[in-house]
Amino acid sequence: MTDELDGFVFDEVVVERRGVRALDGFSARAPARGITGLFGPSGSGKSTVLRLCNRLEVPTSGRVWFRGDDVGALDPLRLRRRVGMVFQRPTPFPGTVRDNLLTAAPEATRQQLEQALERAALDNSWLERDATALSGGEAQRVCVARTLVAEPEVLMLDESTSALDEDVARSFEHTVLELTRDGLMVLWVSHDRAQLERVADVVIRIHAGRCAASEAIGRKRHSEEM
Ligand SMILES: Nc1ncnc2c1ncn2[C@@H]1O[C@H](COP(=O)(O)OP(=O)(O)OP(=O)(O)O)[C@@H](O)[C@H]1O
């Protein structure tokens, strides 16, 4: 069914809400390493797929497997620490950046807080900044750091660069690529096909709640560079 190369396996997943199917027999595999992009039109079910991965959503039928375990059998709170999510509109909580990071990991040491900032490409002077007075790109990095401080195995990004200008979005892409070098697995929902071709190893295309295609982009990019 699944092997150690699989991060997530979706097996004929149906998610139905009030008679409407958000997912309609979605089957796909997201590898345990690198970046998997989820691409598709608005309303096709991309966010629903992310929400299944940390049990904010449960399948009406079908199964989701994470690293060989049935997600339905895992403790949701523990799973959410392993599978962290940055939402569509990254919103820091009122308080300092330090306060924000501590909400995710109340026991974190100063060194752990600084490490999370550094992985999100922010230096330690950010700890005392007012988290409600940040630009869109800064708020996004703070939200990534807040997710990383809990040391997840997977980072899920839901359209995290859609509101950013191109330079800021490119710099964020670079940061996420660096994160995967430490073994972090990333699931990245994007409307921007070109962006996914720059960063993703695999792109899953979703249409009307089903997997329309799954492409190994990394291999394609590599052969184009040769
Ligand atoms: N809380 C909800 N209750 C009922 N239906 C919902 C809910 N959230 C989403 N849906 C419906 O489920 C379907 C899939 O939504 P989903 O948000 O997963 O799509 P998406 O591909 O992420 O869309 P977008 O790109 O616009 O964010 C849509 O038809 C949507 O209207």
The ligand as an ORCA input file, in Angstrom:
! r2SCAN-3c Opt
* xyz 0 1
  N     -16.325     24.882      5.001
  C     -16.876     24.509      3.831
  N     -18.175     24.111      3.776
  C     -18.746     23.723      2.624
  N     -18.078     23.668      1.436
  C     -16.795     24.058      1.432
  C     -16.122     24.493      2.614
  N     -14.840     24.804      2.290
  C     -14.720     24.579      0.951
  N     -15.879     24.125      0.437
  C     -16.142     23.710     -0.968
  O     -15.315     22.587     -1.255
  C     -14.785     22.669     -2.578
  C     -13.267     22.601     -2.534
  O     -12.766     23.737     -1.808
  P     -11.223     23.984     -1.559
  O     -11.143     25.183     -0.664
  O     -10.593     22.731     -1.121
  O     -10.716     24.346     -3.037
  P      -9.377     25.053     -3.510
  O      -8.947     24.338     -4.733
  O      -8.416     25.142     -2.374
  O      -9.908     26.515     -3.872
  P      -9.135     27.940     -3.883
  O      -8.033     27.802     -4.882
  O     -10.215     28.896     -4.322
  O      -8.651     28.191     -2.484
  C     -15.323     23.978     -3.149
  O     -16.451     23.664     -3.938
  C     -15.709     24.784     -1.944
  O     -16.780     25.667     -2.249
*
